[in-house]
Amino acid sequence: MKLAVINGSPRGEKSNSKKIGAWITSQQGLHNDLTVDTYYLFKINRQDAYIEDLSGTYILLFIFPLYVDSMPGIVKLFFEKLEQKKQAFGGRPVYFVIHSGFPELIHSRSLERYLKYYATKIMDMNHLGTIIWAGSEPLQMAPDNFFRKKIILFEGQLATILTKKRLPEDISEQLGGKEHISKFQSIIYPITPFKDFYWNSQLKKNKAKKLLKNQPYA
Ligand SMILES: Cc1cc2nc3c(=O)[nH]c(=O)nc-3n(C[C@H](O)[C@H](O)[C@H](O)COP(=O)(O)O)c2cc1C
């Protein structure tokens, strides 16, 4: 049996998507006949070769972050390329994991609907579920122990995927996801000290202030 983990993060090998993929496949040693191959969509020049490869018997597992309430452009590009070869993918089992910076499921719901539409109506694939993890950015800072319960849940999905069963309908809620944050959280959040610490450190690291007036497209 072959499982393809298709990483759709522009961060590639340093991504949260990679960590989530590693969690889901961490028990692969328990399955004798299993081969797991990982494909990084940020390697745009290799996308065509990936599609050739994937036309085999792989179960497909896409993992990518929510970008501007949708998918990263490299994922959309891959979907469009895949569509050109759709005859090789009819009936293929496919799973998706979307994860987002915002801690609310609502942000990913329209993309979840699109993925189901893309897989079933456009690609004629066998769509067996989408997991949404809302609030994945702390993965960059916090140790894995912090996510112990979530890791166990992710690990538990491998058996479902390998038997080509449907993921539990409430898997995103089981991961702790709520459609909206509570009224109380929405009051507390803006006044939480250090809430911007990570984002500010990212801006500093990437010299955002210095580059603010750049006009790359002018
Ligand atoms: C360009 C960009 C756009 C993003 N857009 C959203 C968004 O619309 N909603 C959201 O909740 N998170 C958004 N995020 C946050 C990412 O989904 C989040 O940081 C994720 O954990 C990144 O995962 P990765 O390391 O696998 O790329 C965005 C991040 C970037 C860099």
The ligand as an SDF file (V2000), in Angstrom:
LIG
                    3D

 31 33  0  0  0  0  0  0  0  0999 V2000
    0.5010   34.7410    3.3820 C   0  0  0  0  0  0  0  0  0  0  0  0
   -0.2220   34.1140    4.5570 C   0  0  0  0  0  0  0  0  0  0  0  0
   -1.6030   34.1460    4.6030 C   0  0  0  0  0  0  0  0  0  0  0  0
   -2.2930   33.5690    5.6720 C   0  0  0  0  0  0  0  0  0  0  0  0
   -3.6460   33.6320    5.7050 N   0  0  0  0  0  0  0  0  0  0  0  0
   -4.3200   33.1230    6.7590 C   0  0  0  0  0  0  0  0  0  0  0  0
   -5.7520   33.2150    6.8200 C   0  0  0  0  0  0  0  0  0  0  0  0
   -6.4130   33.7650    5.9410 O   0  0  0  0  0  0  0  0  0  0  0  0
   -6.3720   32.7010    7.9120 N   0  0  0  0  0  0  0  0  0  0  0  0
   -5.6870   32.1000    8.9210 C   0  0  0  0  0  0  0  0  0  0  0  0
   -6.3090   31.6470    9.8790 O   0  0  0  0  0  0  0  0  0  0  0  0
   -4.3390   31.9690    8.8860 N   0  0  0  0  0  0  0  0  0  0  0  0
   -3.6380   32.4740    7.8250 C   0  0  0  0  0  0  0  0  0  0  0  0
   -2.2700   32.3570    7.7750 N   0  0  0  0  0  0  0  0  0  0  0  0
   -1.5670   31.6350    8.8480 C   0  0  0  0  0  0  0  0  0  0  0  0
   -1.1700   30.1980    8.4460 C   0  0  0  0  0  0  0  0  0  0  0  0
   -2.2860   29.4460    8.0390 O   0  0  0  0  0  0  0  0  0  0  0  0
   -0.5310   29.5080    9.6640 C   0  0  0  0  0  0  0  0  0  0  0  0
    0.5440   30.3000   10.0950 O   0  0  0  0  0  0  0  0  0  0  0  0
   -0.0590   28.0910    9.4020 C   0  0  0  0  0  0  0  0  0  0  0  0
    0.2550   27.4680   10.6520 O   0  0  0  0  0  0  0  0  0  0  0  0
    1.1870   28.0150    8.5140 C   0  0  0  0  0  0  0  0  0  0  0  0
    1.4790   26.6590    8.2680 O   0  0  0  0  0  0  0  0  0  0  0  0
    2.7630   26.1510    7.4730 P   0  0  0  0  0  0  0  0  0  0  0  0
    3.9490   26.3250    8.4000 O   0  0  0  0  0  0  0  0  0  0  0  0
    2.4990   24.7140    7.1840 O   0  0  0  0  0  0  0  0  0  0  0  0
    2.9050   26.9700    6.2400 O   0  0  0  0  0  0  0  0  0  0  0  0
   -1.5620   32.9430    6.7270 C   0  0  0  0  0  0  0  0  0  0  0  0
   -0.1620   32.9170    6.6770 C   0  0  0  0  0  0  0  0  0  0  0  0
    0.5030   33.5000    5.6110 C   0  0  0  0  0  0  0  0  0  0  0  0
    2.0220   33.4760    5.5980 C   0  0  0  0  0  0  0  0  0  0  0  0
  1  2  1  0
  2  3  1  0
  2 30  2  0
  3  4  2  0
  4  5  1  0
  4 28  1  0
  5  6  2  0
  6  7  1  0
  6 13  1  0
  7  8  2  0
  7  9  1  0
  9 10  1  0
 10 11  2  0
 10 12  1  0
 12 13  2  0
 13 14  1  0
 14 15  1  0
 14 28  1  0
 15 16  1  0
 16 17  1  0
 16 18  1  0
 18 19  1  0
 18 20  1  0
 20 21  1  0
 20 22  1  0
 22 23  1  0
 23 24  1  0
 24 25  2  0
 24 26  1  0
 24 27  1  0
 28 29  2  0
 29 30  1  0
 30 31  1  0
M  END
$$$$
